[in-house]
Amino acid sequence: MSDYIFSNIQNEKGEIVINWAAGALEQISGYTLDEFNARGGWVSTVHPEDLEQDARDMEMLRNNQQVVSEIRTIHKDGSTRWVRSYTHPVWDSNKKQLVGIYGAVQDITNQKRADQERESLIKELEAKNAELEQFAYSVSHDLKAPIITIRGFLGFLEADA
């Protein structure tokens, strides 16, 4: 399984912490549930370059909006994983505030690698096509030049004859 589902709650300090997970949490993060929470939870595994995106996602959840997001996380072994998270706020209508989050996280690392490889191949093909066009233009030009010269000499011969 390449996904895990989770439930987060707001603890006594007001922090949102994971209280339940099923599926591939350990496979995706490298951490058991207890290790994950002890490390600092979700935010502690988010790739540094994606922290702003994660903060925007949290703001949407705090505004009682669902979020689907793709970001990178750092696995316990230090490798980077791409994940797609589907998160839903748990809203306290009386307090008008976020009190928890539930959702699912899907490992999309292989899909992202395939997409990057495809993009790389497309760029390589575009470069090869540009080279071929340039070559065809050069060959065409090189073949036309002697014909123009021959026509010029034939014109002289015709005028002399």
C-alpha positions in Angstrom: 0.0 0.0 0.0 1.4 3.4 -0.9 -1.1 5.5 1.2 -1.9 6.1 4.8 -5.0 7.6 6.4 -4.7 9.7 9.6 -6.6 11.6 12.2 -5.1 14.6 14.0 -6.4 16.3 17.1 -5.6 19.5 18.9 -3.6 18.8 22.1 -3.7 20.7 25.4 -1.0 23.0 24.0 -3.1 23.9 21.0 -0.9 21.9 18.6 -2.4 19.7 16.0 -0.8 16.2 16.5 -1.5 12.9 14.8 -3.4 10.5 17.1 -4.2 7.7 14.7 -2.8 6.4 11.4 -3.3 3.3 9.3 -1.6 2.1 6.2 1.9 3.1 5.0 2.9 5.8 7.5 6.1 4.0 8.4 6.8 3.1 4.7 6.4 6.8 3.6 8.0 8.5 6.5 10.3 5.9 7.9 8.8 6.6 11.4 6.4 4.7 13.6 3.5 6.8 14.9 5.2 7.4 18.2 8.5 8.4 16.5 6.6 10.6 14.1 5.0 12.5 17.0 8.1 12.6 19.1 10.1 14.1 16.1 7.5 16.9 15.8 4.9 15.4 13.5 4.1 16.3 9.9 5.8 19.7 9.8 9.1 18.2 10.9 9.2 15.9 7.8 8.2 18.6 5.3 11.0 19.4 2.8 12.5 22.9 3.7 11.6 24.3 0.3 8.0 23.2 0.7 7.4 24.7 4.2 5.6 27.8 2.7 3.2 25.6 0.7 2.5 23.6 3.9 1.9 26.9 5.8 -0.6 28.0 3.1 -2.3 24.6 3.4 -2.6 24.9 7.1 -4.1 28.4 6.8 -6.7 27.0 4.4 -7.5 24.3 7.0 -7.8 26.9 9.7 -10.4 28.6 7.5 -12.4 25.4 7.4 -11.4 24.5 3.8 -10.3 21.1 2.4 -6.8 20.9 0.9 -5.3 18.6 -1.7 -1.6 19.3 -2.0 1.6 17.9 -3.4 4.8 18.4 -1.5 8.1 16.8 -0.7 8.8 15.1 2.6 12.1 13.9 4.1 12.1 10.2 5.0 13.9 9.0 8.1 16.7 7.7 5.9 17.2 11.2 4.5 15.7 10.5 1.1 13.1 12.9 -0.4 9.6 11.6 -1.1 6.8 13.3 -3.0 3.4 12.9 -1.4 -0.1 14.1 -2.2 -2.1 14.9 0.9 -5.9 15.0 1.0 -6.8 16.9 4.2 -10.1 17.8 5.7 -10.6 20.1 8.7 -12.4 19.1 11.9 -14.2 22.3 12.8 -15.7 23.3 16.2 -18.7 25.3 15.2 -19.1 26.8 18.6 -15.6 28.1 18.9 -15.3 28.6 15.1 -11.9 27.0 15.0 -9.9 24.1 13.8 -9.7 21.3 16.3 -8.4 18.5 14.2 -7.6 17.2 10.7 -8.2 13.9 9.0 -7.2 12.7 5.6 -4.9 10.6 3.6 -1.3 10.8 2.3 -0.3 9.1 -0.9 3.3 8.4 -2.0 3.6 9.8 -5.5 7.4 9.7 -5.8 7.5 7.2 -8.7 4.9 9.2 -10.6 6.9 12.4 -10.1 10.1 10.7 -11.2 8.3 9.4 -14.3 6.9 12.9 -15.0 10.4 14.4 -14.6 11.9 11.8 -16.9 9.2 12.4 -19.5 9.9 16.2 -19.4 13.6 15.6 -19.7 13.0 13.3 -22.8 10.6 15.9 -24.3 13.3 18.6 -23.9 15.9 16.3 -25.4 13.6 15.6 -28.4 13.0 19.3 -28.9 16.7 19.9 -28.9 17.3 17.1 -31.4 14.5 18.4 -33.6 16.1 21.9 -33.6 19.4 20.3 -34.6 17.7 18.4 -37.4 16.0 21.5 -38.7 19.3 23.4 -38.6 21.0 20.5 -40.5 18.2 20.3 -43.1 18.5 24.1 -43.6 22.3 23.8 -44.0 22.1 20.9 -46.5 19.3 22.6 -48.4 21.4 25.8 -48.6 24.6 23.9 -49.6 22.7 22.0 -52.3 21.1 25.2 -53.7 24.4 27.2 -53.9 26.0 25.0 -56.7 22.8 24.9 -58.6 22.6 28.7 -58.6 26.2 28.9 -59.8 25.5 26.3 -62.6 22.4 28.2 -63.7 24.5 31.4 -63.8 27.1 29.7 -66.0 24.4 28.2 -68.2 22.9 31.7 -68.6 26.4 33.0 -69.8 26.7 30.0 -72.2 23.2 30.6 -73.5 24.0 34.3 -74.0 27.2 33.5 -75.8 25.6 30.9 -78.0 
